[in-house]
Amino acid sequence: MMEAQQTSTFVSMRSIKTMSKFEFELESESESGPSDLDADQFYGWQLLFYSIRRSLRKKADLLLALAHFLMTKQYHLRSVDPERGRTPIRMGGSELLPEHWNRDAPNYRLHYVDELERQYVLLARLTHQDLVLNLQNWTSKRMSITCLQPEHLVQCLHGPALGQCIPNAQQVMHHLRVYLVNPVVRGQRVAQHQCRLSASGSSMDMRSVE
Protein backbone atom coordinates (compact mmCIF):
# COMPACT_ATOMS: atom_id res chain seq x y z
CA MET A 1 0.00 0.00 0.00
CA MET A 2 1.32 3.44 -0.84
CA GLU A 3 2.55 5.69 1.96
CA ALA A 4 0.72 8.93 2.61
CA GLN A 5 2.46 12.11 1.61
CA GLN A 6 -0.35 14.35 2.90
CA THR A 7 -1.38 12.34 5.95
CA SER A 8 -4.31 14.53 6.91
CA THR A 9 -6.50 13.50 3.98
CA PHE A 10 -4.72 10.74 2.09
CA VAL A 11 -7.02 8.24 0.42
CA SER A 12 -5.76 5.09 -1.25
CA MET A 13 -8.26 4.18 -3.96
CA ARG A 14 -8.67 1.46 -6.56
CA SER A 15 -11.48 -0.11 -8.56
CA ILE A 16 -11.45 -3.46 -10.34
CA LYS A 17 -13.77 -5.82 -12.17
CA THR A 18 -11.97 -8.99 -11.09
CA MET A 19 -9.88 -9.57 -7.99
CA SER A 20 -6.74 -10.20 -10.06
CA LYS A 21 -6.69 -6.77 -11.65
CA PHE A 22 -5.59 -3.71 -9.64
CA GLU A 23 -4.51 -0.19 -10.42
CA PHE A 24 -3.11 2.13 -7.82
CA GLU A 25 -3.48 5.88 -7.94
CA LEU A 26 -0.81 8.52 -7.44
CA GLU A 27 -0.97 11.73 -5.47
CA SER A 28 -0.48 15.20 -6.96
CA GLU A 29 -0.70 18.72 -5.58
CA SER A 30 -4.00 20.53 -5.49
CA GLU A 31 -4.73 24.10 -6.50
CA SER A 32 -8.26 24.36 -5.12
CA GLY A 33 -9.61 25.49 -1.76
CA PRO A 34 -12.03 23.75 0.57
CA SER A 35 -15.62 23.25 -0.56
CA ASP A 36 -18.76 23.31 1.56
CA LEU A 37 -20.95 20.27 2.06
CA ASP A 38 -23.91 20.06 -0.28
CA ALA A 39 -26.95 20.20 2.02
CA ASP A 40 -29.18 18.33 -0.45
CA GLN A 41 -26.62 15.58 -0.97
CA PHE A 42 -26.47 14.87 2.76
CA TYR A 43 -30.13 15.42 3.59
CA GLY A 44 -31.17 12.67 5.98
CA TRP A 45 -27.67 11.89 7.23
CA GLN A 46 -28.44 13.13 10.76
CA LEU A 47 -31.31 10.66 11.10
CA LEU A 48 -29.03 7.76 10.18
CA PHE A 49 -26.25 9.09 12.40
CA TYR A 50 -28.49 9.36 15.46
CA SER A 51 -29.69 5.79 14.92
CA ILE A 52 -26.12 4.42 15.07
CA ARG A 53 -24.15 6.89 17.19
CA ARG A 54 -24.20 4.67 20.29
CA SER A 55 -22.88 1.72 18.30
CA LEU A 56 -19.99 3.60 16.66
CA ARG A 57 -16.71 2.11 17.85
CA LYS A 58 -14.07 3.16 15.38
CA LYS A 59 -13.49 5.59 12.53
CA ALA A 60 -13.99 2.85 9.93
CA ASP A 61 -17.58 2.47 11.20
CA LEU A 62 -18.37 6.04 10.19
CA LEU A 63 -16.98 5.61 6.65
CA LEU A 64 -18.99 2.41 6.19
CA ALA A 65 -22.11 4.22 7.39
CA LEU A 66 -21.42 6.93 4.79
CA ALA A 67 -21.25 4.30 2.03
CA HIS A 68 -24.52 2.82 3.29
CA PHE A 69 -26.12 6.28 3.30
CA LEU A 70 -25.04 6.83 -0.31
CA MET A 71 -26.52 3.56 -1.53
CA THR A 72 -29.83 3.87 0.28
CA LYS A 73 -30.48 7.59 -0.25
CA GLN A 74 -29.13 8.19 -3.76
CA TYR A 75 -29.46 4.72 -5.31
CA HIS A 76 -32.59 3.66 -3.40
CA LEU A 77 -31.25 0.25 -2.41
CA ARG A 78 -33.04 -1.42 0.51
CA SER A 79 -31.12 -2.88 3.40
CA VAL A 80 -32.15 -6.50 4.01
CA ASP A 81 -31.52 -9.04 6.72
CA PRO A 82 -30.16 -12.32 5.27
CA GLU A 83 -30.62 -14.09 8.63
CA ARG A 84 -34.39 -14.04 8.17
CA GLY A 85 -34.23 -16.62 5.40
CA ARG A 86 -32.88 -17.29 1.95
CA THR A 87 -35.23 -14.78 0.34
CA PRO A 88 -34.39 -11.14 1.18
CA ILE A 89 -36.96 -9.54 3.43
CA ARG A 90 -37.49 -5.81 3.72
CA MET A 91 -36.44 -4.33 7.01
CA GLY A 92 -38.73 -2.00 8.88
CA GLY A 93 -36.71 0.99 7.69
CA SER A 94 -35.00 0.54 4.34
CA GLU A 95 -32.51 3.31 5.05
CA LEU A 96 -31.45 1.97 8.46
CA LEU A 97 -28.41 -0.11 9.15
CA PRO A 98 -29.29 -3.56 10.49
CA GLU A 99 -28.83 -4.41 14.14
CA HIS A 100 -25.26 -5.43 15.02
CA TRP A 101 -24.05 -4.12 11.64
CA ASN A 102 -20.54 -3.54 13.03
CA ARG A 103 -20.52 -6.42 15.50
CA ASP A 104 -17.85 -8.37 13.60
CA ALA A 105 -15.52 -5.45 12.87
CA PRO A 106 -12.86 -5.35 11.44
CA ASN A 107 -15.03 -7.33 9.01
CA TYR A 108 -18.34 -5.94 7.75
CA ARG A 109 -21.05 -7.51 5.58
CA LEU A 110 -24.20 -5.66 4.51
CA HIS A 111 -26.92 -6.90 2.13
CA TYR A 112 -29.16 -4.87 -0.19
CA VAL A 113 -31.78 -5.31 -2.90
CA ASP A 114 -32.99 -2.84 -5.53
CA GLU A 115 -36.46 -2.24 -7.01
CA LEU A 116 -36.08 -5.30 -9.25
CA GLU A 117 -35.02 -7.47 -6.31
CA ARG A 118 -31.45 -7.75 -7.58
CA GLN A 119 -29.15 -8.60 -4.73
CA TYR A 120 -26.01 -6.79 -3.63
CA VAL A 121 -23.52 -7.33 -0.85
CA LEU A 122 -21.11 -4.77 0.57
CA LEU A 123 -18.06 -6.34 2.17
CA ALA A 124 -15.47 -4.33 4.06
CA ARG A 125 -12.35 -5.17 5.99
CA LEU A 126 -10.14 -2.96 8.12
CA THR A 127 -6.49 -3.91 7.74
CA HIS A 128 -3.83 -1.77 9.40
CA GLN A 129 -4.75 1.76 8.26
CA ASP A 130 -6.87 0.75 5.27
CA LEU A 131 -10.60 0.13 5.01
CA VAL A 132 -11.10 -1.99 1.88
CA LEU A 133 -14.67 -1.88 0.54
CA ASN A 134 -15.93 -4.41 -1.99
CA LEU A 135 -19.40 -4.11 -3.57
CA GLN A 136 -20.78 -7.11 -5.46
CA ASN A 137 -23.87 -7.46 -7.62
CA TRP A 138 -24.89 -11.10 -7.22
CA THR A 139 -27.19 -10.90 -10.24
CA SER A 140 -24.87 -9.38 -12.85
CA LYS A 141 -21.65 -10.55 -11.14
CA ARG A 142 -20.22 -7.05 -11.38
CA MET A 143 -17.79 -6.11 -8.65
CA SER A 144 -15.83 -3.05 -7.57
CA ILE A 145 -13.35 -2.38 -4.82
CA THR A 146 -11.84 0.71 -3.26
CA CYS A 147 -9.74 1.56 -0.24
CA LEU A 148 -9.97 4.46 2.23
CA GLN A 149 -7.87 5.40 5.23
CA PRO A 150 -10.15 6.12 8.20
CA GLU A 151 -7.48 7.59 10.47
CA HIS A 152 -6.71 10.28 7.89
CA LEU A 153 -10.25 11.04 6.82
CA VAL A 154 -12.27 10.92 10.05
CA GLN A 155 -11.52 13.58 12.64
CA CYS A 156 -14.01 12.45 15.28
CA LEU A 157 -16.89 10.01 15.72
CA HIS A 158 -19.50 12.09 17.49
CA GLY A 159 -19.31 15.62 16.12
CA PRO A 160 -22.56 17.59 15.78
CA ALA A 161 -22.11 17.90 12.00
CA LEU A 162 -20.84 15.54 9.32
CA GLY A 163 -18.32 18.15 8.15
CA GLN A 164 -16.72 18.08 11.58
CA CYS A 165 -16.52 14.29 11.65
CA ILE A 166 -15.37 13.89 8.03
CA PRO A 167 -14.05 17.22 6.69
CA ASN A 168 -13.77 15.79 3.16
CA ALA A 169 -17.15 14.03 3.22
CA GLN A 170 -18.24 15.48 -0.12
CA GLN A 171 -15.10 14.28 -1.88
CA VAL A 172 -15.31 10.86 -0.23
CA MET A 173 -18.96 10.53 -1.32
CA HIS A 174 -18.02 11.47 -4.88
CA HIS A 175 -15.31 8.83 -4.95
CA LEU A 176 -17.57 6.14 -3.53
CA ARG A 177 -20.25 7.03 -6.08
CA VAL A 178 -17.93 6.87 -9.09
CA TYR A 179 -15.60 4.05 -8.11
CA LEU A 180 -17.63 1.79 -5.83
CA VAL A 181 -21.35 2.09 -6.57
CA ASN A 182 -21.78 3.20 -10.20
CA PRO A 183 -19.79 0.33 -11.75
CA VAL A 184 -21.89 -2.24 -9.88
CA VAL A 185 -25.36 -0.73 -9.62
CA ARG A 186 -25.48 1.08 -12.95
CA GLY A 187 -22.84 -0.87 -14.82
CA GLN A 188 -21.08 2.33 -15.88
CA ARG A 189 -17.51 2.15 -17.03
CA VAL A 190 -15.30 4.44 -15.01
CA ALA A 191 -13.05 6.76 -16.97
CA GLN A 192 -10.04 8.62 -15.66
CA HIS A 193 -11.15 11.17 -13.11
CA GLN A 194 -9.47 13.59 -10.76
CA CYS A 195 -10.86 14.18 -7.29
CA ARG A 196 -9.43 17.04 -5.27
CA LEU A 197 -9.22 16.59 -1.52
CA SER A 198 -8.93 20.29 -0.95
CA ALA A 199 -8.88 20.57 2.83
CA SER A 200 -5.11 20.00 2.92
CA GLY A 201 -4.36 21.17 -0.59
CA SER A 202 -3.86 17.69 -2.06
CA SER A 203 -5.46 16.01 -5.06
CA MET A 204 -5.76 12.38 -6.08
CA ASP A 205 -5.68 11.22 -9.69
CA MET A 206 -8.05 8.26 -9.66
CA ARG A 207 -8.29 5.66 -12.39
CA SER A 208 -10.13 2.39 -12.64
CA VAL A 209 -10.06 -0.49 -15.08
CA GLU A 210 -12.69 -2.95 -16.16
ZAZA-188975 format. One line per 4 residues: number of its first residue (from 0); their letters; for each residue z, x, y of N, C-alpha, C. Coordinates in steps of 0.05 Angstrom, whole numbers, plus 5000, padded with zeros to 4 digits. Layout:
% residues N
NUM) A) Z:X:Y:Z:X:Y:Z:X:Y ~ ...
***
This chain:
% residues 210
0) MMEA) 5000:5017:4976:5000:5000:5000:5000:5018:5025 ~ 4986:5011:5045:4983:5026:5069:5009:5027:5084 ~ 5015:5049:5098:5039:5051:5114:5034:5039:5141 ~ 5055:5027:5153:5052:5014:5179:5052:5035:5201
4) QQTS) 5033:5033:5219:5032:5049:5242:5047:5035:5265 ~ 5044:5009:5267:5058:4993:5287:5077:4975:5271 ~ 5102:4986:5266:5119:4972:5247:5129:4945:5256 ~ 5127:4939:5281:5138:4914:5291:5122:4890:5282
8) TFVS) 5096:4893:5277:5080:4870:5270:5059:4876:5249 ~ 5062:4898:5234:5042:4906:5215:5039:4884:5193 ~ 5014:4878:5187:5008:4860:5165:4988:4873:5147 ~ 4994:4875:5121:4975:4885:5102:4961:4861:5090
12) MRSI) 4935:4859:5091:4921:4835:5084:4897:4841:5066 ~ 4892:4824:5046:4869:4827:5029:4862:4800:5017 ~ 4837:4795:5010:4829:4770:4998:4809:4777:4976 ~ 4811:4765:4953:4793:4771:4931:4785:4746:4916
16) KTMS) 4764:4747:4901:4757:4725:4884:4767:4729:4855 ~ 4767:4754:4846:4778:4761:4820:4799:4783:4824 ~ 4818:4784:4806:4840:4802:4809:4832:4832:4807 ~ 4807:4837:4799:4799:4865:4796:4785:4875:4821
20) KFEF) 4783:4859:4841:4767:4866:4865:4784:4865:4890 ~ 4790:4887:4902:4807:4888:4926:4793:4902:4949 ~ 4801:4895:4973:4792:4910:4996:4814:4911:5016 ~ 4822:4934:5024:4844:4938:5043:4833:4940:5071
24) ELES) 4849:4931:5090:4841:4930:5118:4854:4953:5133 ~ 4841:4962:5154:4851:4984:5170:4861:4973:5197 ~ 4880:4988:5209:4891:4981:5235:4873:4992:5257 ~ 4873:4980:5280:4861:4990:5304:4877:4981:5328
28) ESES) 4873:4993:5351:4888:4986:5374:4878:4961:5388 ~ 4897:4945:5398:4890:4920:5411:4889:4923:5441 ~ 4872:4905:5453:4870:4905:5482:4879:4879:5494 ~ 4890:4861:5477:4898:4835:5487:4927:4833:5490
32) GPSD) 4936:4813:5506:4965:4808:5510:4974:4786:5492 ~ 5000:4780:5493:5011:4759:5475:5001:4732:5482 ~ 4998:4715:5461:4989:4688:5465:5011:4668:5458 ~ 5011:4645:5471:5031:4625:5466:5025:4609:5441
36) LDAD) 5045:4598:5429:5041:4581:5405:5027:4555:5413 ~ 5009:4547:5397:4994:4522:5401:5012:4499:5392 ~ 5022:4482:5411:5040:4461:5404:5029:4442:5383 ~ 5003:4435:5385:4991:4416:5367:4989:4428:5338
40) QFYG) 4983:4454:5337:4981:4468:5312:5007:4467:5296 ~ 5029:4469:5310:5055:4471:5297:5071:4445:5299 ~ 5058:4423:5307:5072:4397:5308:5082:4389:5281 ~ 5107:4384:5279:5120:4377:5253:5134:4399:5240
44) WQLL) 5131:4424:5250:5145:4447:5238:5175:4443:5238 ~ 5186:4434:5260:5215:4431:5263:5227:4413:5241 ~ 5212:4392:5234:5222:4374:5213:5224:4388:5186 ~ 5203:4404:5180:5204:4419:5155:5226:4440:5156
48) FYSI) 5228:4454:5179:5248:4475:5182:5276:4464:5178 ~ 5283:4442:5190:5309:4430:5187:5315:4422:5159 ~ 5294:4415:5144:5298:4406:5116:5304:4430:5097 ~ 5298:4454:5106:5301:4478:5088:5320:4499:5100
52) RRSL) 5329:4495:5124:5344:4517:5138:5368:4526:5122 ~ 5382:4508:5109:5406:4516:5093:5399:4531:5068 ~ 5374:4529:5059:5366:4542:5034:5352:4569:5040 ~ 5347:4575:5065:5333:4600:5072:5351:4624:5066
56) RKKA) 5341:4643:5050:5357:4666:5042:5346:4692:5053 ~ 5320:4693:5055:5308:4719:5063:5283:4713:5080 ~ 5273:4733:5093:5251:4730:5112:5225:4721:5097 ~ 5222:4729:5072:5199:4720:5057:5199:4690:5054
60) DLLL) 5222:4678:5052:5224:4648:5049:5210:4635:5073 ~ 5215:4645:5097:5204:4633:5121:5173:4635:5122 ~ 5162:4657:5113:5133:4660:5112:5121:4642:5091 ~ 5134:4639:5069:5124:4620:5048:5125:4592:5058
64) ALAH) 5146:4585:5073:5148:4558:5084:5125:4553:5105 ~ 5118:4574:5119:5096:4572:5139:5069:4567:5124 ~ 5065:4580:5102:5041:4575:5086:5040:4547:5075 ~ 5063:4537:5066:5066:4510:5056:5060:4490:5079
68) FLMT) 5071:4495:5102:5066:4478:5126:5036:4476:5132 ~ 5023:4499:5131:4994:4499:5137:4979:4482:5117 ~ 4985:4484:5092:4969:4470:5071:4975:4440:5072 ~ 4999:4432:5078:5006:4403:5077:4998:4389:5103
72) KQYH) 5001:4403:5126:4995:4390:5152:4965:4391:5159 ~ 4952:4414:5155:4925:4417:5164:4904:4413:5142 ~ 4912:4415:5117:4894:4411:5094:4901:4386:5078 ~ 4923:4374:5085:4932:4348:5073:4936:4350:5043
76) LRSV) 4944:4373:5033:4952:4375:5005:4979:4362:5001 ~ 4985:4352:4978:5010:4339:4972:5026:4357:4953 ~ 5051:4362:4960:5068:4378:4942:5076:4361:4918 ~ 5074:4372:4895:5080:4357:4870:5100:4373:4853
80) DPER) 5114:4358:4836:5134:4370:4819:5124:4371:4790 ~ 5117:4395:4781:5105:4397:4754:5126:4391:4732 ~ 5152:4392:4739:5173:4388:4718:5175:4358:4711 ~ 5162:4341:4726:5163:4312:4719:5143:4303:4698
84) GRTP) 5128:4322:4688:5108:4315:4668:5082:4331:4671 ~ 5064:4328:4653:5039:4342:4654:5021:4332:4677 ~ 5023:4307:4683:5007:4295:4704:5022:4298:4731 ~ 5009:4309:4752:5024:4312:4777:5033:4285:4788
88) IRMG) 5057:4285:4798:5069:4261:4809:5075:4266:4838 ~ 5069:4247:4855:5074:4250:4884:5105:4252:4888 ~ 5112:4270:4906:5140:4271:4913:5145:4251:4935 ~ 5171:4245:4940:5178:4225:4960:5166:4232:4987
92) GSEL) 5166:4257:4995:5154:4266:5020:5133:4288:5014 ~ 5108:4282:5018:5087:4300:5011:5087:4326:5027 ~ 5101:4326:5050:5101:4350:5066:5127:4366:5062 ~ 5144:4357:5044:5169:4371:5039:5166:4392:5018
96) LPEH) 5182:4413:5020:5183:4432:4998:5201:4420:4976 ~ 5194:4426:4951:5210:4414:4929:5238:4427:4928 ~ 5256:4413:4915:5283:4423:4912:5282:4450:4896 ~ 5299:4468:4904:5300:4495:4891:5274:4510:4893
100) WNRD) 5259:4506:4915:5233:4519:4918:5235:4549:4918 ~ 5257:4560:4928:5261:4589:4929:5282:4599:4910 ~ 5288:4583:4890:5310:4590:4872:5304:4615:4856 ~ 5279:4620:4849:5272:4643:4833:5261:4667:4849
104) APNY) 5266:4667:4875:5257:4690:4891:5269:4715:4879 ~ 5253:4737:4877:5229:4743:4893:5203:4730:4883 ~ 5204:4713:4863:5180:4699:4853:5181:4671:4863 ~ 5157:4661:4872:5155:4633:4881:5131:4620:4867
108) RLHY) 5134:4594:4862:5112:4579:4850:5112:4550:4861 ~ 5092:4543:4875:5090:4516:4887:5064:4503:4878 ~ 5066:4476:4872:5043:4462:4862:5034:4440:4882 ~ 5008:4436:4884:4996:4417:4903:4973:4402:4890
112) VDEL) 4967:4378:4901:4942:4364:4894:4930:4355:4920 ~ 4903:4351:4920:4889:4340:4943:4882:4311:4939 ~ 4867:4299:4957:4860:4271:4955:4845:4264:4930 ~ 4830:4283:4919:4815:4278:4894:4830:4287:4869
116) ERQY) 4856:4292:4872:4874:4300:4851:4867:4327:4839 ~ 4853:4343:4854:4848:4371:4845:4874:4386:4848 ~ 4880:4404:4829:4905:4417:4828:4904:4446:4838 ~ 4925:4453:4853:4927:4480:4864:4955:4491:4858
120) VLLA) 4957:4517:4856:4983:4530:4853:4984:4553:4872 ~ 5006:4555:4887:5011:4578:4905:5033:4595:4892 ~ 5025:4619:4885:5043:4639:4873:5050:4660:4894 ~ 5074:4669:4895:5081:4691:4913:5102:4709:4900
124) RLTH) 5101:4734:4907:5120:4753:4897:5127:4773:4918 ~ 5153:4778:4921:5162:4797:4941:5167:4823:4926 ~ 5152:4844:4934:5155:4870:4922:5159:4891:4944 ~ 5181:4904:4944:5188:4923:4965:5187:4909:4992
128) QDLV) 5168:4917:5009:5165:4905:5035:5143:4885:5037 ~ 5129:4880:5015:5105:4863:5015:5111:4836:5002 ~ 5101:4814:5015:5100:4788:5003:5071:4782:4996 ~ 5065:4782:4970:5038:4778:4960:5035:4748:4954
132) LNLQ) 5016:4735:4967:5011:4707:4962:4984:4703:4948 ~ 4984:4686:4928:4960:4681:4912:4956:4651:4909 ~ 4934:4641:4920:4929:4612:4918:4906:4608:4898 ~ 4910:4589:4879:4891:4584:4858:4883:4555:4858
136) NWTS) 4858:4550:4855:4848:4523:4851:4842:4520:4821 ~ 4858:4504:4807:4856:4502:4778:4831:4487:4770 ~ 4819:4472:4788:4795:4456:4782:4770:4473:4785 ~ 4767:4487:4808:4743:4503:4812:4746:4531:4803
140) KRMS) 4771:4540:4797:4777:4567:4789:4775:4587:4812 ~ 4772:4577:4836:4772:4596:4859:4800:4607:4863 ~ 4801:4631:4874:4827:4644:4878:4826:4663:4902 ~ 4847:4664:4917:4849:4683:4939:4876:4696:4939
144) ITCL) 4878:4719:4952:4904:4733:4952:4906:4748:4979 ~ 4930:4748:4990:4935:4763:5014:4963:4774:5014 ~ 4969:4792:5031:4995:4805:5031:5006:4807:5059 ~ 5031:4799:5063:5045:4801:5089:5070:4817:5086
148) QPEH) 5080:4827:5108:5105:4843:5108:5126:4828:5123 ~ 5144:4814:5109:5164:4797:5122:5182:4812:5142 ~ 5191:4836:5135:5209:4850:5152:5197:4857:5179 ~ 5171:4859:5181:5158:4866:5206:5149:4841:5221
152) LVQC) 5147:4819:5208:5136:4795:5221:5158:4775:5229 ~ 5180:4774:5214:5201:4755:5218:5224:4768:5233 ~ 5231:4758:5256:5253:4770:5272:5280:4758:5264 ~ 5281:4733:5257:5306:4720:5249:5299:4695:5232
156) LHGP) 5319:4685:5218:5314:4662:5200:5321:4636:5213 ~ 5339:4635:5232:5350:4610:5242:5348:4607:5272 ~ 5326:4617:5284:5322:4614:5312:5316:4585:5319 ~ 5321:4577:5344:5316:4549:5352:5286:4542:5354
160) ALGQ) 5269:4562:5356:5240:4558:5358:5225:4576:5339 ~ 5202:4567:5329:5186:4583:5311:5178:4610:5323 ~ 5171:4609:5349:5163:4634:5363:5185:4655:5364 ~ 5210:4646:5362:5232:4666:5362:5235:4677:5334
164) CIPN) 5231:4660:5314:5233:4670:5286:5209:4687:5278 ~ 5185:4678:5284:5161:4693:5278:5144:4695:5304 ~ 5148:4717:5319:5134:4719:5344:5103:4717:5342 ~ 5092:4726:5320:5063:4725:5316:5055:4702:5298
168) AQQV) 5070:4679:5299:5064:4657:5281:5036:4647:5283 ~ 5025:4646:5306:4998:4635:5310:4977:4653:5296 ~ 4981:4679:5299:4962:4698:5286:4966:4698:5255 ~ 4991:4695:5246:4995:4694:5217:4983:4668:5206
172) MHHL) 4986:4646:5220:4974:4621:5211:4943:4623:5209 ~ 4931:4636:5229:4902:4640:5229:4894:4656:5205 ~ 4908:4677:5200:4901:4694:5177:4904:4679:5150 ~ 4926:4664:5147:4929:4649:5123:4908:4628:5120
176) RVYL) 4899:4615:5142:4878:4595:5141:4852:4607:5131 ~ 4845:4630:5143:4818:4641:5137:4817:4656:5111 ~ 4839:4670:5104:4838:4688:5081:4853:4678:5056 ~ 4869:4658:5059:4883:4647:5036:4874:4619:5029
180) VNPV) 4873:4601:5048:4869:4573:5042:4839:4565:5042 ~ 4824:4573:5062:4796:4564:5064:4780:4572:5040 ~ 4782:4597:5030:4765:4604:5007:4771:4587:4982 ~ 4795:4577:4979:4802:4562:4955:4800:4532:4958
184) VRGQ) 4808:4522:4981:4808:4493:4985:4780:4484:4994 ~ 4767:4498:5011:4741:4490:5022:4718:4506:5010 ~ 4724:4527:4995:4704:4543:4983:4687:4559:5002 ~ 4698:4564:5026:4682:4578:5047:4684:4608:5042
188) RVAQ) 4660:4621:5044:4659:4650:5043:4672:4661:5069 ~ 4686:4682:5066:4700:4694:5089:4684:4718:5099 ~ 4675:4717:5123:4661:4739:5135:4680:4758:5149 ~ 4670:4780:5158:4687:4799:5172:4699:4785:5197
192) HQCR) 4724:4790:5201:4738:4777:5223:4759:4796:5234 ~ 4764:4794:5260:4785:4811:5272:4807:4793:5283 ~ 4831:4798:5274:4854:4783:5284:4872:4802:5299 ~ 4878:4794:5324:4895:4811:5341:4924:4802:5340
196) LSAS) 4941:4821:5331:4970:4816:5332:4980:4827:5358 ~ 4979:4811:5379:4981:4821:5406:5009:4827:5415 ~ 5030:4819:5401:5057:4822:5411:5063:4852:5415 ~ 5053:4869:5398:5058:4898:5400:5034:4914:5408
200) GSSM) 5012:4899:5415:4988:4913:5423:4973:4925:5400 ~ 4974:4913:5377:4959:4923:5354:4939:4902:5344 ~ 4918:4910:5331:4899:4891:5320:4892:4899:5292 ~ 4886:4879:5275:4878:4885:5248:4850:4876:5243
204) DMRS) 4833:4894:5232:4806:4886:5224:4808:4877:5196 ~ 4803:4851:5191:4807:4839:5165:4780:4832:5152 ~ 4777:4841:5128:4752:4834:5113:4760:4823:5086 ~ 4743:4807:5075:4747:4797:5048:4721:4798:5033
208) VE) 4723:4798:5007:4698:4799:4990:4701:4777:4970 ~ 4677:4766:4962:4677:4746:4941:4661:4757:4918
***
